[in-house]
Amino acid sequence: MAVITQFVVVREGVEKMTFISKKEADAYDKMLDISDNLVPFIAKADLGLDENKCEQLAFYLANHKDELSNLLKGIVQVKNAPAAKSKKVTAKNTSAE
């Protein structure tokens, strides 16, 4: 019989995620803490977002905290996502001919 160690992140009695390493579980738990702290901050902006949208936005920002931090510092990262889309379009155009 194999023994498997798992680390489970639980919030308010609800299992959120299971990890194999404590480091990953702690990082996810910290990200959830950041998300929880962002919700009231976003709600103060009076953007007309309902509670669910505020929570989704907070989770997104917390999940991308490193990129957000760089943006707030003025460091702009160029992504290749638009170029990848244009390649797909070109491939579709080529196959359509």
C-alpha positions in Angstrom: 0.0 0.0 0.0 1.3 3.4 -0.9 1.3 6.4 1.4 0.4 9.7 -0.2 0.9 13.0 1.7 -1.4 15.7 0.6 -1.8 19.3 1.7 -5.3 20.7 1.5 -6.2 24.4 1.5 -9.5 24.9 3.4 -11.3 28.2 3.7 -14.4 28.6 5.8 -14.9 24.8 5.9 -14.7 24.4 2.2 -11.8 22.5 0.5 -10.3 24.8 -2.1 -7.4 22.9 -3.5 -5.2 19.9 -2.8 -1.4 19.9 -3.3 1.4 17.5 -3.0 3.9 20.0 -1.6 3.5 22.2 1.4 5.3 25.0 -0.5 2.6 25.0 -3.2 -0.2 24.9 -0.6 1.2 27.8 1.3 1.6 29.8 -1.9 -2.0 29.2 -2.9 -3.2 30.0 0.6 -1.2 33.3 0.5 -2.8 34.1 -2.9 -6.2 33.6 -1.4 -5.3 35.9 1.5 -4.3 38.6 -1.0 -7.5 38.0 -2.9 -9.6 38.4 0.3 -7.8 41.6 1.1 -8.4 43.0 -2.4 -12.2 42.6 -2.4 -12.9 45.5 -0.1 -10.3 47.6 -1.9 -12.0 47.0 -5.3 -15.5 47.5 -3.7 -14.4 51.0 -2.5 -13.8 52.0 -6.1 -17.6 52.2 -6.7 -17.3 50.7 -10.2 -20.8 49.2 -10.0 -19.5 45.7 -9.8 -21.6 43.1 -7.9 -19.9 41.1 -5.1 -19.2 38.1 -7.3 -17.4 40.3 -10.0 -15.4 42.0 -7.2 -14.3 38.6 -6.0 -13.4 37.4 -9.5 -11.4 40.5 -10.2 -9.6 40.2 -6.8 -8.8 36.6 -7.5 -7.4 37.4 -11.0 -5.3 40.3 -9.6 -4.0 38.1 -6.8 -3.2 35.2 -9.1 -1.2 37.6 -11.4 0.4 39.6 -8.5 3.9 39.5 -9.9 2.8 40.9 -13.3 0.6 43.5 -11.6 3.4 44.5 -9.3 5.7 45.1 -12.3 3.0 47.1 -14.1 2.6 49.3 -11.0 6.3 49.8 -10.9 6.2 51.0 -14.5 7.9 47.8 -15.9 6.1 46.9 -19.1 6.4 43.3 -20.4 5.7 42.7 -24.1 3.7 39.5 -24.6 3.6 37.5 -27.8 -0.1 36.7 -27.6 -1.2 39.1 -30.4 1.5 37.7 -32.7 0.3 34.1 -32.0 -3.2 35.1 -33.0 -2.0 36.6 -36.2 -0.1 33.4 -37.0 -3.2 31.4 -36.4 -5.1 33.7 -38.7 -2.4 33.4 -41.4 -2.5 29.6 -41.1 -6.3 29.6 -41.5 -6.0 31.9 -44.5 -3.4 29.6 -46.1 -5.5 26.5 -45.6 -8.6 28.2 -46.9 -6.8 29.0 -50.3 
